[in-house]
């Protein structure tokens, strides 16, 4: 099954817009659409898992620990962390590669940093 993305509330919107512009068939739900604003990381992880969506976030400081705790008791659809130092172009290209070359099952209980 194709990867379906879920943006965390901190993910920069131009990344989502750029992906949808380049590949309109990518299923990339915004944090606003999912009503994630103000929710804590464990709740966001649970919502993404319940929907079978790969969470995409800039939260490199707290998300790894919350993810490790989450997968002790639940299955996650995965998390991709993107450094805020990465350009929008690099983030878009990296996420499009994930969408093109992997399947949702490849990301179960996986946390990965999007490389430069």
C-alpha positions in Angstrom: 0.0 0.0 0.0 1.2 3.5 -0.8 2.5 5.7 2.0 0.0 8.3 3.3 1.6 11.2 5.1 0.4 13.2 8.1 2.0 16.5 8.8 2.8 17.4 12.4 1.7 20.9 13.5 5.3 22.2 13.2 5.9 21.0 9.6 6.4 24.0 7.3 3.5 24.3 4.9 5.6 25.0 1.8 6.8 21.4 2.0 3.3 20.1 1.8 2.4 22.5 -0.9 5.5 21.7 -2.9 4.8 18.0 -2.8 1.2 18.4 -3.8 2.2 20.6 -6.7 4.8 18.1 -7.9 2.7 15.0 -7.4 -1.0 15.8 -6.8 -1.9 12.1 -6.1 0.2 12.1 -2.9 -2.1 11.7 0.2 -0.6 14.3 2.6 -3.0 15.5 5.3 -2.1 18.7 7.0 -2.1 19.2 10.7 -5.0 21.6 10.4 -7.1 19.0 8.5 -6.3 16.5 11.3 -6.8 19.1 14.1 -3.4 18.5 15.6 -2.7 22.0 16.9 -1.9 22.0 20.6 -1.9 18.2 21.0 1.1 16.5 22.7 3.4 14.1 20.8 2.0 10.9 22.1 -1.5 11.9 21.0 -0.3 12.9 17.6 1.6 9.6 17.2 -1.6 7.7 18.2 -3.8 9.7 15.8 -1.3 9.0 12.9 -1.1 5.3 13.8 -4.9 5.0 14.0 -5.1 6.5 10.5 -2.2 4.4 9.1 -0.3 7.6 8.3 3.5 8.2 8.3 4.0 11.3 10.5 6.3 14.0 9.1 7.7 16.5 11.6 10.5 19.0 12.3 10.4 18.0 16.0 13.8 16.5 16.3 14.2 17.3 20.0 11.2 15.5 21.6 9.7 13.2 19.0 12.4 10.5 19.1 11.8 9.8 22.8 8.0 9.9 22.5 8.3 7.6 19.5 10.4 5.1 21.4 7.9 5.1 24.3 5.0 4.8 21.9 6.3 1.7 20.1 6.8 -0.2 23.4 3.0 -0.6 23.5 1.6 0.2 20.1 2.4 -0.2 16.4 3.4 3.1 14.7 3.0 3.9 11.0 6.4 5.5 11.3 7.9 8.9 11.7 10.1 11.0 9.3 12.0 13.8 11.0 13.2 16.7 8.9 15.9 19.1 10.1 14.8 22.7 9.8 18.3 23.3 8.2 17.2 21.2 5.2 15.9 23.3 2.3 12.3 23.0 1.2 13.5 21.6 -2.1 15.6 18.9 -0.4 12.7 18.0 1.9 10.2 17.8 -1.0 12.6 15.7 -3.0 13.3 13.4 -0.1 9.6 12.9 0.8 8.8 12.2 -2.9 11.5 9.5 -2.9 9.9 7.9 0.1 6.5 8.0 -1.6 7.8 6.6 -4.9 10.2 4.0 -3.6 8.7 2.6 -0.4 5.4 1.1 0.8 3.5 1.9 4.0 4.5 -1.4 5.5 8.2 -0.5 5.2 7.7 2.2 7.8 6.0 0.3 10.6 7.8 1.2 13.9 10.5 3.1 12.0 11.8 6.6 12.9 14.1 8.1 10.2 15.8 11.4 9.7 15.4 12.6 6.1 18.9 12.9 4.8 20.4 15.9 3.0 
